[in-house]
Amino acid sequence: MIKHIVTLDLPADYDQDELADIMTGIDGLRATISGFKHFEHGPNKDFEGMSPHCAYGFICQFQDEAASRSYIVDPGHNELGQRLVDMCNGGVKGITVVDLAVTS
């Protein structure tokens, strides 16, 4: 299983409706990408003070590496990703991605 973890450095005045629309779009990709099993998202509460530049994040769960790679090249993902880049502080530099290979 692959957990694709994305954090977003958003400006204080980011368009919440645009972000909600993008999150809905990513969730919708589960219907078209085989092996895209789960999606969750939400604001970062940063209780430990370790991620002050991360306003929001999401996690995609993929069955395996092949499903994750299908997501990466999917045209819908690329369009939604560009919209996120356009929203973030510093563009693509405002996005952090971690892909964890987990056993359970």
N, C-alpha and C positions, 0 to 999 in steps of 0.2 A: 504494500500500500504506500502511496505517496501522499503526503500532506503538503500542499502548496500554500505557503503562508505569505501574505502580502501586507505590508504596512504602508500607510500613506501620510506624507507630510503635507497637510492641507493648510491654506491660509485661514485665518480666523473668520473671514467672511465668505467661505466657500459656499457654493450653491447646493444647498441640501437636497433640493428637488432633483438636480442633475445627478448627484451622487446616488440617490435612491433609485433613479432610473437605470443607472449603470449597474447597480447591485441586482436589480430585477433582471436586467439583461444577462448578467453572468449566471445567475441562478437558472435562467431559461436555457442556457447551453447544456444543462444536464440532460435535456430531452433529445439533443442532437449529437452529443459526443459519447460514444460507447465507453463505459467504464468511469464516467464522471459520476461518482456516487453521492456526494454530499457537499453542501455549500452553507456557510454561515458567515455573518459579518456583524460589525458593530463598532461603536466608539471605543477608543482606548481610554481606560480609567487611570492607567499608570500609577497604581497604588504604591509601587516601590520607587518611583521617581527615576526610572531607568530608561524611559523612552519619551522624553518631553516633546520631541518633534514628530511623534506618531499620533495623529489625531484620530485615525480610523484604520481598521484592518479587516481582512477577510481570509478565510481558509477554505480551500477547495480540497476535497478528498478524492483521489483517483485510485482505481483498482490496482493499477500497476504503472510502470514507467511508460509503456506504450500509450496508455490512455492520457497520461500527462503530456506526452509529446504531441498527441493529436490536438489537445487543447491549445498548446503553444502555437501551432500553425493554423488553427481555425480562424477563418476570416471574421467571424463574429467576435471572437476573443480579441483579435487585433484591432478591430474598430472600437470596441469598448475600452481596450487598453490605451488607445490613443486619446480617448476622451479623459481617462484618468491622468495621463501625462499632462494634458492641457490644464487640468485642475490643480495639480500639485505644485508646491513651492519648488522651484528649480527644475521643473519638468520631470524628465525621467530620473533625475538625481533625487527627487522627492519620493521615490518608490523603492522599497526594499523587498526582495523576494528571497524566501528560503524554501527549498524543496527537501523535506525530510522523508527518508525511506524508513518506514516504521513496520514493526512485525506484528502489531496487534491493533 
